[in-house]
Amino acid sequence: MTISTVTIVGAGYMGGGIAQVLAIAGFEVTVADVSIENANASLERLQQEARDFEEQGLYSPGSAELVAKNISAGKSIEEAVADVDFIEEAVFERVDIKRDVLAKISEHARPDAIIGTNTSTIPVKELVSAVKNPERFLTVHFSNPAPFIPGVELVAGETTTDEAVAAVKELLERSGNQGAQVADTPGMVLNRLQYALLKEATAVVEEGVATAEDVDTIVRTTFGFRLGFFGPFAIVDQAGLDVYASSFVTFEGAFGERLATPQILTDAVAEDRKGVKNGKGLLGDYDEATAAELVAYRNKAYAKMSQLLAELGPAPKATPTAD
């Protein structure tokens, strides 16, 4: 199945951002909300926002025209989902609300229409019983702000067909997004990692190791600086698996099992996999040419990031809370 027509149910900032992305990619998009009036108001906002983004250079020339041309409103949820290829639910992150909306969608959608939920933490298995023809249902999790964050998590349910997943992956590719399929667990991958970082960051502050401001500075100017280009496995391959394994010895001594050496890392080091420096990493093998190209790319990427940050200047800061 090839997706051409889309309805976004939930026309807030998340759903509206998804609508813009797909409209700019050439999809015919309808936005629907709790009322037709809400949907119409959101459509006006999306059109103005697209014009603003284009004037600011955040959207390519002609994008605002595509948003105006390809996004429509003026229909109830029932009417908006009745004859489209793909429906993305993007309502409030609460199981009962999502189940109610998904039930309404599947009641009025075509039996073959693919239905996605934009949940950020709720497993498919907690929502799927609300959907008729569950083989066409899956999580399609965009991140906010959707127009500028390209990654999308995909989660198939036990009965979701490969064809449904493939159709959504094609939609994402056509819209310039990058889909990654993960298992059906609470929080999936994005928020499991993001919340783990926040948990450890708050522990650092609570222990008096550093202030919240200094934690943020360290994250964004050190390992966070790398994360726009490389994930954690690529980073450990570059730094050295043996180096990381040795560092975990210190962490385990100080913090116990919580920060013990991961088994994947222990096994890799035992197999003499040290990363780029000996051509054998967690992600695979590196020949000399690939290793040299990787180092050159890394250096260029970080230099460009430094230049971009200098151009943008510091982000606006919150006013410190009075004691």
Contacts in CASP RR format, 6 or more apart in sequence:
PFRMAT RR
TARGET T0000
AUTHOR 0000-0000-0000
METHOD contacts of the structure
MODEL  1
MTISTVTIVGAGYMGGGIAQVLAIAGFEVTVADVSIENANASLERLQQEA
RDFEEQGLYSPGSAELVAKNISAGKSIEEAVADVDFIEEAVFERVDIKRD
VLAKISEHARPDAIIGTNTSTIPVKELVSAVKNPERFLTVHFSNPAPFIP
GVELVAGETTTDEAVAAVKELLERSGNQGAQVADTPGMVLNRLQYALLKE
ATAVVEEGVATAEDVDTIVRTTFGFRLGFFGPFAIVDQAGLDVYASSFVT
FEGAFGERLATPQILTDAVAEDRKGVKNGKGLLGDYDEATAAELVAYRNK
AYAKMSQLLAELGPAPKATPTAD
1 85 0 8 1.000
1 112 0 8 1.000
1 114 0 8 1.000
1 163 0 8 1.000
1 164 0 8 1.000
1 167 0 8 1.000
2 85 0 8 1.000
2 167 0 8 1.000
2 170 0 8 1.000
3 27 0 8 1.000
3 85 0 8 1.000
3 86 0 8 1.000
3 114 0 8 1.000
3 167 0 8 1.000
3 168 0 8 1.000
3 170 0 8 1.000
3 171 0 8 1.000
4 27 0 8 1.000
4 28 0 8 1.000
4 85 0 8 1.000
5 27 0 8 1.000
5 28 0 8 1.000
5 29 0 8 1.000
5 30 0 8 1.000
5 83 0 8 1.000
5 84 0 8 1.000
5 85 0 8 1.000
5 86 0 8 1.000
6 19 0 8 1.000
6 22 0 8 1.000
6 27 0 8 1.000
6 28 0 8 1.000
6 29 0 8 1.000
6 30 0 8 1.000
6 84 0 8 1.000
6 85 0 8 1.000
6 86 0 8 1.000
6 87 0 8 1.000
6 88 0 8 1.000
6 171 0 8 1.000
7 29 0 8 1.000
7 30 0 8 1.000
7 31 0 8 1.000
7 32 0 8 1.000
7 80 0 8 1.000
7 81 0 8 1.000
7 84 0 8 1.000
7 86 0 8 1.000
7 87 0 8 1.000
7 88 0 8 1.000
8 15 0 8 1.000
8 16 0 8 1.000
8 18 0 8 1.000
8 19 0 8 1.000
8 22 0 8 1.000
8 29 0 8 1.000
8 30 0 8 1.000
8 31 0 8 1.000
8 32 0 8 1.000
8 87 0 8 1.000
8 88 0 8 1.000
8 90 0 8 1.000
9 32 0 8 1.000
9 33 0 8 1.000
9 77 0 8 1.000
9 80 0 8 1.000
9 81 0 8 1.000
9 87 0 8 1.000
9 88 0 8 1.000
9 89 0 8 1.000
9 90 0 8 1.000
9 91 0 8 1.000
9 101 0 8 1.000
9 105 0 8 1.000
10 16 0 8 1.000
10 31 0 8 1.000
10 32 0 8 1.000
10 33 0 8 1.000
10 34 0 8 1.000
10 89 0 8 1.000
10 90 0 8 1.000
10 91 0 8 1.000
11 19 0 8 1.000
11 31 0 8 1.000
11 32 0 8 1.000
11 33 0 8 1.000
11 38 0 8 1.000
11 39 0 8 1.000
11 42 0 8 1.000
11 43 0 8 1.000
11 73 0 8 1.000
12 33 0 8 1.000
12 42 0 8 1.000
12 90 0 8 1.000
13 144 0 8 1.000
13 145 0 8 1.000
14 90 0 8 1.000
14 118 0 8 1.000
14 142 0 8 1.000
14 144 0 8 1.000
14 146 0 8 1.000
15 31 0 8 1.000
15 88 0 8 1.000
15 90 0 8 1.000
15 118 0 8 1.000
15 142 0 8 1.000
15 146 0 8 1.000
16 31 0 8 1.000
16 42 0 8 1.000
16 46 0 8 1.000
16 90 0 8 1.000
16 146 0 8 1.000
17 46 0 8 1.000
17 142 0 8 1.000
17 145 0 8 1.000
17 146 0 8 1.000
17 147 0 8 1.000
18 88 0 8 1.000
18 90 0 8 1.000
18 118 0 8 1.000
18 142 0 8 1.000
18 146 0 8 1.000
19 29 0 8 1.000
19 31 0 8 1.000
19 46 0 8 1.000
19 71 0 8 1.000
20 46 0 8 1.000
20 49 0 8 1.000
20 50 0 8 1.000
20 67 0 8 1.000
20 71 0 8 1.000
20 146 0 8 1.000
20 147 0 8 1.000
21 142 0 8 1.000
21 146 0 8 1.000
21 147 0 8 1.000
21 175 0 8 1.000
21 176 0 8 1.000
21 177 0 8 1.000
22 29 0 8 1.000
22 70 0 8 1.000
22 171 0 8 1.000
22 175 0 8 1.000
23 29 0 8 1.000
23 66 0 8 1.000
23 67 0 8 1.000
23 69 0 8 1.000
23 70 0 8 1.000
23 71 0 8 1.000
24 59 0 8 1.000
24 60 0 8 1.000
24 63 0 8 1.000
24 66 0 8 1.000
24 67 0 8 1.000
24 70 0 8 1.000
24 175 0 8 1.000
25 174 0 8 1.000
25 175 0 8 1.000
25 176 0 8 1.000
26 66 0 8 1.000
26 70 0 8 1.000
26 174 0 8 1.000
27 70 0 8 1.000
27 171 0 8 1.000
27 174 0 8 1.000
27 175 0 8 1.000
28 70 0 8 1.000
29 70 0 8 1.000
29 71 0 8 1.000
29 72 0 8 1.000
30 71 0 8 1.000
30 72 0 8 1.000
30 73 0 8 1.000
30 75 0 8 1.000
30 80 0 8 1.000
30 84 0 8 1.000
31 39 0 8 1.000
31 42 0 8 1.000
31 43 0 8 1.000
31 46 0 8 1.000
31 71 0 8 1.000
31 72 0 8 1.000
31 73 0 8 1.000
31 80 0 8 1.000
32 39 0 8 1.000
32 73 0 8 1.000
32 75 0 8 1.000
32 76 0 8 1.000
32 77 0 8 1.000
32 79 0 8 1.000
32 80 0 8 1.000
32 81 0 8 1.000
33 39 0 8 1.000
33 42 0 8 1.000
33 77 0 8 1.000
36 73 0 8 1.000
36 74 0 8 1.000
36 75 0 8 1.000
36 76 0 8 1.000
39 73 0 8 1.000
39 74 0 8 1.000
39 75 0 8 1.000
39 80 0 8 1.000
40 73 0 8 1.000
40 74 0 8 1.000
42 73 0 8 1.000
43 71 0 8 1.000
43 72 0 8 1.000
43 73 0 8 1.000
43 74 0 8 1.000
46 67 0 8 1.000
46 71 0 8 1.000
47 64 0 8 1.000
47 67 0 8 1.000
47 68 0 8 1.000
47 71 0 8 1.000
50 59 0 8 1.000
50 63 0 8 1.000
50 64 0 8 1.000
50 67 0 8 1.000
50 68 0 8 1.000
51 64 0 8 1.000
53 59 0 8 1.000
53 63 0 8 1.000
53 64 0 8 1.000
53 147 0 8 1.000
54 60 0 8 1.000
54 61 0 8 1.000
54 62 0 8 1.000
54 63 0 8 1.000
54 64 0 8 1.000
58 147 0 8 1.000
58 148 0 8 1.000
59 147 0 8 1.000
77 101 0 8 1.000
77 104 0 8 1.000
77 105 0 8 1.000
77 108 0 8 1.000
78 104 0 8 1.000
78 107 0 8 1.000
78 108 0 8 1.000
81 87 0 8 1.000
81 105 0 8 1.000
81 108 0 8 1.000
81 109 0 8 1.000
81 113 0 8 1.000
82 108 0 8 1.000
82 109 0 8 1.000
82 110 0 8 1.000
83 110 0 8 1.000
84 109 0 8 1.000
84 110 0 8 1.000
84 113 0 8 1.000
85 113 0 8 1.000
85 114 0 8 1.000
85 167 0 8 1.000
86 113 0 8 1.000
86 114 0 8 1.000
86 115 0 8 1.000
86 116 0 8 1.000
86 167 0 8 1.000
86 168 0 8 1.000
86 171 0 8 1.000
87 105 0 8 1.000
87 109 0 8 1.000
87 113 0 8 1.000
87 114 0 8 1.000
87 115 0 8 1.000
87 116 0 8 1.000
88 116 0 8 1.000
88 117 0 8 1.000
88 118 0 8 1.000
88 140 0 8 1.000
89 98 0 8 1.000
89 101 0 8 1.000
89 102 0 8 1.000
89 105 0 8 1.000
89 115 0 8 1.000
89 116 0 8 1.000
89 117 0 8 1.000
89 118 0 8 1.000
90 118 0 8 1.000
90 142 0 8 1.000
91 97 0 8 1.000
91 98 0 8 1.000
91 101 0 8 1.000
92 98 0 8 1.000
93 119 0 8 1.000
93 120 0 8 1.000
93 121 0 8 1.000
93 122 0 8 1.000
95 122 0 8 1.000
95 126 0 8 1.000
95 127 0 8 1.000
98 117 0 8 1.000
98 119 0 8 1.000
98 122 0 8 1.000
98 127 0 8 1.000
98 130 0 8 1.000
99 127 0 8 1.000
99 129 0 8 1.000
99 130 0 8 1.000
100 130 0 8 1.000
102 115 0 8 1.000
102 117 0 8 1.000
102 127 0 8 1.000
102 130 0 8 1.000
102 131 0 8 1.000
102 137 0 8 1.000
103 130 0 8 1.000
103 131 0 8 1.000
105 115 0 8 1.000
105 131 0 8 1.000
106 115 0 8 1.000
106 130 0 8 1.000
106 131 0 8 1.000
106 132 0 8 1.000
106 133 0 8 1.000
106 137 0 8 1.000
107 132 0 8 1.000
109 115 0 8 1.000
111 132 0 8 1.000
111 133 0 8 1.000
112 133 0 8 1.000
112 136 0 8 1.000
113 136 0 8 1.000
114 136 0 8 1.000
114 137 0 8 1.000
114 138 0 8 1.000
114 164 0 8 1.000
114 167 0 8 1.000
114 168 0 8 1.000
115 131 0 8 1.000
115 136 0 8 1.000
115 137 0 8 1.000
115 138 0 8 1.000
116 137 0 8 1.000
116 138 0 8 1.000
116 139 0 8 1.000
116 140 0 8 1.000
116 168 0 8 1.000
117 124 0 8 1.000
117 127 0 8 1.000
117 137 0 8 1.000
117 138 0 8 1.000
117 139 0 8 1.000
117 140 0 8 1.000
118 139 0 8 1.000
118 140 0 8 1.000
118 141 0 8 1.000
118 142 0 8 1.000
119 127 0 8 1.000
119 139 0 8 1.000
119 141 0 8 1.000
120 141 0 8 1.000
120 187 0 8 1.000
120 188 0 8 1.000
120 190 0 8 1.000
120 191 0 8 1.000
121 186 0 8 1.000
121 187 0 8 1.000
121 188 0 8 1.000
121 191 0 8 1.000
122 186 0 8 1.000
123 155 0 8 1.000
123 184 0 8 1.000
123 185 0 8 1.000
123 186 0 8 1.000
123 187 0 8 1.000
124 137 0 8 1.000
124 138 0 8 1.000
124 139 0 8 1.000
124 155 0 8 1.000
124 156 0 8 1.000
124 157 0 8 1.000
124 160 0 8 1.000
124 184 0 8 1.000
125 157 0 8 1.000
125 158 0 8 1.000
125 184 0 8 1.000
127 137 0 8 1.000
128 134 0 8 1.000
128 137 0 8 1.000
128 157 0 8 1.000
128 158 0 8 1.000
128 159 0 8 1.000
131 137 0 8 1.000
134 157 0 8 1.000
134 159 0 8 1.000
134 160 0 8 1.000
135 159 0 8 1.000
135 160 0 8 1.000
135 161 0 8 1.000
135 164 0 8 1.000
136 160 0 8 1.000
136 161 0 8 1.000
136 164 0 8 1.000
137 157 0 8 1.000
137 160 0 8 1.000
137 164 0 8 1.000
138 154 0 8 1.000
138 155 0 8 1.000
138 156 0 8 1.000
138 157 0 8 1.000
138 160 0 8 1.000
138 164 0 8 1.000
138 165 0 8 1.000
138 168 0 8 1.000
139 153 0 8 1.000
139 154 0 8 1.000
139 155 0 8 1.000
139 184 0 8 1.000
139 188 0 8 1.000
140 152 0 8 1.000
140 153 0 8 1.000
140 154 0 8 1.000
140 168 0 8 1.000
141 152 0 8 1.000
141 153 0 8 1.000
141 154 0 8 1.000
141 155 0 8 1.000
141 188 0 8 1.000
141 190 0 8 1.000
142 149 0 8 1.000
142 151 0 8 1.000
142 152 0 8 1.000
142 177 0 8 1.000
143 149 0 8 1.000
143 151 0 8 1.000
143 152 0 8 1.000
143 190 0 8 1.000
150 176 0 8 1.000
150 177 0 8 1.000
150 178 0 8 1.000
151 177 0 8 1.000
151 178 0 8 1.000
151 179 0 8 1.000
151 180 0 8 1.000
152 172 0 8 1.000
152 177 0 8 1.000
152 178 0 8 1.000
152 179 0 8 1.000
152 180 0 8 1.000
153 179 0 8 1.000
153 180 0 8 1.000
153 181 0 8 1.000
153 182 0 8 1.000
153 188 0 8 1.000
153 189 0 8 1.000
153 190 0 8 1.000
154 165 0 8 1.000
154 168 0 8 1.000
154 169 0 8 1.000
154 179 0 8 1.000
154 180 0 8 1.000
154 181 0 8 1.000
154 182 0 8 1.000
155 181 0 8 1.000
155 182 0 8 1.000
155 183 0 8 1.000
155 184 0 8 1.000
155 188 0 8 1.000
156 164 0 8 1.000
156 165 0 8 1.000
156 181 0 8 1.000
156 184 0 8 1.000
157 184 0 8 1.000
158 184 0 8 1.000
165 181 0 8 1.000
169 179 0 8 1.000
169 181 0 8 1.000
172 178 0 8 1.000
172 179 0 8 1.000
180 189 0 8 1.000
182 188 0 8 1.000
182 189 0 8 1.000
185 192 0 8 1.000
186 192 0 8 1.000
187 195 0 8 1.000
197 219 0 8 1.000
201 212 0 8 1.000
201 215 0 8 1.000
201 219 0 8 1.000
204 210 0 8 1.000
204 215 0 8 1.000
205 211 0 8 1.000
205 212 0 8 1.000
205 215 0 8 1.000
210 218 0 8 1.000
223 235 0 8 1.000
225 302 0 8 1.000
225 305 0 8 1.000
226 235 0 8 1.000
226 302 0 8 1.000
228 305 0 8 1.000
229 297 0 8 1.000
229 298 0 8 1.000
229 301 0 8 1.000
229 302 0 8 1.000
229 305 0 8 1.000
230 238 0 8 1.000
230 298 0 8 1.000
233 282 0 8 1.000
233 283 0 8 1.000
234 283 0 8 1.000
236 244 0 8 1.000
236 265 0 8 1.000
236 275 0 8 1.000
236 282 0 8 1.000
237 275 0 8 1.000
237 276 0 8 1.000
237 281 0 8 1.000
237 282 0 8 1.000
237 283 0 8 1.000
237 284 0 8 1.000
237 286 0 8 1.000
238 275 0 8 1.000
238 276 0 8 1.000
238 294 0 8 1.000
238 295 0 8 1.000
238 298 0 8 1.000
240 274 0 8 1.000
240 275 0 8 1.000
240 276 0 8 1.000
240 277 0 8 1.000
241 265 0 8 1.000
241 268 0 8 1.000
241 269 0 8 1.000
241 273 0 8 1.000
241 274 0 8 1.000
241 275 0 8 1.000
241 281 0 8 1.000
241 282 0 8 1.000
242 269 0 8 1.000
242 274 0 8 1.000
244 265 0 8 1.000
245 261 0 8 1.000
245 265 0 8 1.000
245 266 0 8 1.000
245 269 0 8 1.000
248 259 0 8 1.000
248 260 0 8 1.000
248 261 0 8 1.000
248 262 0 8 1.000
248 265 0 8 1.000
249 261 0 8 1.000
251 259 0 8 1.000
251 260 0 8 1.000
252 259 0 8 1.000
252 260 0 8 1.000
252 261 0 8 1.000
264 282 0 8 1.000
265 282 0 8 1.000
268 281 0 8 1.000
268 282 0 8 1.000
271 280 0 8 1.000
272 278 0 8 1.000
272 280 0 8 1.000
273 280 0 8 1.000
273 281 0 8 1.000
273 282 0 8 1.000
274 280 0 8 1.000
274 281 0 8 1.000
275 281 0 8 1.000
275 282 0 8 1.000
275 286 0 8 1.000
276 286 0 8 1.000
276 291 0 8 1.000
276 294 0 8 1.000
276 295 0 8 1.000
279 285 0 8 1.000
279 286 0 8 1.000
279 287 0 8 1.000
279 291 0 8 1.000
280 286 0 8 1.000
286 294 0 8 1.000
END
